[in-house]
Amino acid sequence: MSPKHAFASAVMWSMILAGLASSARTQPLNTVIEVECDAFRKNPNGSWTLSRKTQVKNGIYALLLEPATFRKNDINVFGFDLTRVLEQNCVEPAKKK
């Protein structure tokens, strides 16, 4: 493969991967994942601390979580980052003035 073709191939792959990464970030959480929000506390650095054992549910399936602190991309629940699920389910939107 010539250097010109190698460069074009590298550019193409980086564009594909960048597109996949951005589309994954912007996809809405379109499944119902139940969490006990009162068991979690959001920390100032954006991580979440779980104070007691709890279940995260998706329909008939459940995952048991042990007390710990979770940062972004630490744990995946039913195909979604736990911190993303907590942000969508447990953070109250800012009140409109």
HELIX and SHEET records of a PDB file:
HELIX    1   1 PRO A    3  THR A   26  1                                  24    
HELIX    2   2 CYS A   37  ALA A   39  5                                   3    
HELIX    3   3 LEU A   82  CYS A   90  1                                   9    
SHEET    1   A 3 PHE A  40  LYS A  42  0                                        
SHEET    2   A 3 TRP A  48  LEU A  50 -1                                        
SHEET    3   A 3 ALA A  68  PHE A  70 -1                                        
SHEET    1   B 2 THR A  54  ASN A  58  0                                        
SHEET    2   B 2 TYR A  61  LEU A  65 -1                                        
SHEET    1   C 2 ASN A  76  VAL A  77  0                                        
SHEET    2   C 2 PHE A  80  ASP A  81 -1                                        
END                                                                             
